[in-house]
Amino acid sequence: MYYGHYNEDGKYLGFYTREIHGDNIPNQRIELTEQEWQEALTGDYKVIDGKHTYSPPPETTAEEIIEKQFATLDAEYQAQFSELAQALGLANLDNNTELITELQEEYAELKAEYQTEWEAIINGD
């Protein structure tokens, strides 16, 4: 016999057996068969009204997909923008006008590339 510990939303938090855990099993639990335990491990089940119930995650909306794409894009480009900003700051401190110009050109290219990627997400490309 398995025991599934769950939270107030019915999400499984852990699994226990008397053979391994003895009496050290949380009170908010449900008894599970081995098959139910295996199902619970998939993440597509939770406890609803005290019963082990199939409950797949909701489908991802188009808006959520776009938000994730923007987050991925920002994470990818943020490091590059930060690196350029730091290099530009050092070039300014050194008053290295040649390097400043080069970094400004790199920034303009990176910004244009980012904008193209951003527009592709908006347009669904």
N, C-alpha and C positions, 0 to 999 in steps of 0.2 A: 504494500500500500504506500502510495506517495501522498504528500501533502503540499499544496500550493499556497504559499503566502502571497497575499495581494493587498493593494492599496484601496483607498476609497473610490477610485475610478474603475476598480476591477482589474487593473493591470497586475500581472504576476510579477512578484519581486524576488521570489526564490522558491526552491523546492527542497523538501525534506523527507527523510524516512526515519522510522523509529530505530531501525538497525544501526544507522549511522549517527543520528542526532539524539536518540533517547527521548527525553521529555523536553529537550531544548528546541521546541518548535513554536513559532509565534502563534498567538491566539487567533488572529485573523487569518484563518486558513480554510481550505476546502480539501476534502479527500479526493484523490484522483486515482484512476486505474493507471496501469502502465501505458496504455494507449492514449489516455487523456494527458498524461504527463508528456508523452512524445509530441502530441498536438500542441500543448502549451508552449513547448520549446520553439515552435515555429514563429511565435509572436502574433499569430492570427486568432488567438483565443484569449478571452478574459472572463472574469467572474461577473455575471449579471444575475441579480436577484438570487445570489447564493449558488448559482449553477455555472459549471464550466460551459462556455458558450462560444460558438464560432463568431468572430467579430473582426473581419479583415480591416486593415486601415482604409480610410476613405481614399477614393481616387484623387490624384493630384490634379488641381485645377490648372487651367492655362495661366492664370495669374501667378500661381505658386511656381510654375515652371519658369516663367519669365523672371520672377524675383530671384530664383536660384541661379539662372544664367547671369543676371546682373551681379550677383554676389561673387560668382566664380570669376567673371570678367574683372571686377574691381580687385579681387585678391591677386589675380595674375598681374595686373598692371601696377598696383600700388607699390610693390617693391621696386619696380623699374622707375617710377616717378620719384620715389624717395631717394633712390640712388643718384638720380640726376640732380635733384635738389641739393643733396649733400655735396656733390661734386661742384655744382655751381657756386655754392657758398664758399667752398675752399678756393675756387678760382677767383672769386671776388676778393677774398682776403689777400690773395697773392697779387691781385690786380693784373691777372693774366688775361688780357683782352682777347688774345687768339683762342685760348681755351674756352673763354666765356662765349664767344661767338659759336664755336663748335658745339658746345653744350646746348646753347639756345636752338641750334638747328636740330640736334638730336631730340630735344624736347618737342619741337614743332612736329617732327616726324612721328614721334611716339603718340602725341596728342591726336594727330590725324588718324593714326592706326586705331587708337582706342575709340575715336568717334565713329569710324567705319564699323568696328565690331559692335558698338553700342546700337547704331542704326540697324544693323543686321538683326539684332535681337528684337528691336521694335517692329521691324518689317516681317519678322518670322522667317528670315532666310536661314 
